[in-house]
Amino acid sequence: MRAARAEVDLEAVAHNIRALRAAVSPALVCAVVKADGYGHGAIATSEAVLEAGADWLGVALVEEAAVLRRAGIVAPILLLSQPRLADLAAAVRFDLRVCVYTTSAIELLAAAAADQNRRVLVHLKVDTGMNRVGVAPSEAVAMAQEICRHPELELEGVFTHCAVADELDNPFTDLQLDRFDQVIRELASAGIEPSIRHAANSATGIEHPRGRYDLIRSGIAVYGIAPAPGLAAELGLRPALTLRAEVSMVKRVAAGDGVSYGLRHRFESETTVATVPIGYADGVPRRFGLSGGEVLIGGRRRRVVGVVTMDQLMVDCGDDLIAAGDEVVLIGQQGAEVITAEEWAAHLDTIAYEVVCGIGPRVPRFYRRADE
């Protein structure tokens, strides 16, 4: 068993869902568990959020939904993007809410539903300004009418996605919601009124009440990570993930010596270097030490030095007494000190989403529940 491990506090996940429900009620809550539950483990987190009161689950891929269905999860699962045309039959088979935005997908989905003698609930995605995927607002009514033309399909939902919701003062979110409201009005004028209208991710759902509509799609906040500065504290969110390892080797290194590939860090004075068996193959970026990354050993912050290698990283421990087997916390709390995924993101000029999603499959996940 590897010394490196990710521990997921499922009670924290449940707490976060309850906090989100209280904040956005009466809107439904769709807990987004794509990317293996943002690196936390999709099956375990799905079970935890549903038990805590989440109404739906959201995923990106049919394969992700299949994993959940095979694990016995029967809750509504929404595909957040249109699947490959070749995967539409599987989407029907696994009883998914299917996102569409092209006529070819609508035709093939209807055919797959007819072949399986099923009626499929469909959500039409409208691109109100992110320019990623979705039908243009000017084409939304025609696309909705195409869906309604097929008796095998039911247009349950219409939705969009906000591009700058984490920038709380950016007026573009309101512009997108204005465009979405116009689409809803035009659909109603055409006699089409989907029962589930949704536009909100975590940040939109918390900070833009008008964007809650009938359902919010919450991803990063479920795992206790702030979707925008200050929002974690505002809601009382609790980070669910701790990333730990152990010191594998300790050595004294002379002044002037370098460390790791390229010897890109050299020590100004004699010091103790601790090697930790976790590396970029596990999700610790190669540049982590060069960009100021730290870990916790013995309740103190300590600097990662040199480039992170595939399987190992090195830590400058000064003159402190460090031994092989000592606990290393990369994300989480040790004593009074805490290192967060948001802190990693600041060092790496990225977002906390990328940090937790990047923790690799070589790192085993362990789950802690309320009664443990």
Secondary structure, DSSP 8 states (H G I E B T S, - for coil): --S-EEEEEHHHHHHHHHHHHHHHTTSEEEEE-HHHHHTT-HHHHHHHHHHHT--EEEES-HHHHHHHHHTT--S-EEESS---GGGHHHHHHTT-BEEE-SHHHHHHHHHHHHHTT--EEEEEEB-SSS-SSSB-GGGHHHHHHHHHT-TTEEEEEEE---SSTTSTT-THHHHHHHHHHHHHHHHHHTT---SEEEEE-HHHHHH-GGG-TTEEEE-GGGGT--SSTTHHHHHT----EEEEEE--EEEEE-TT-EESGGG-EE-SS-EEEEEES--GGGT--TTTTTTT-EEEETTEEEEEES---SS-EEEE-TTS---TT-EEEEEEEETTEEE-HHHHHHHHTS-HHHHHHTS-TTS-EEEE-TT-
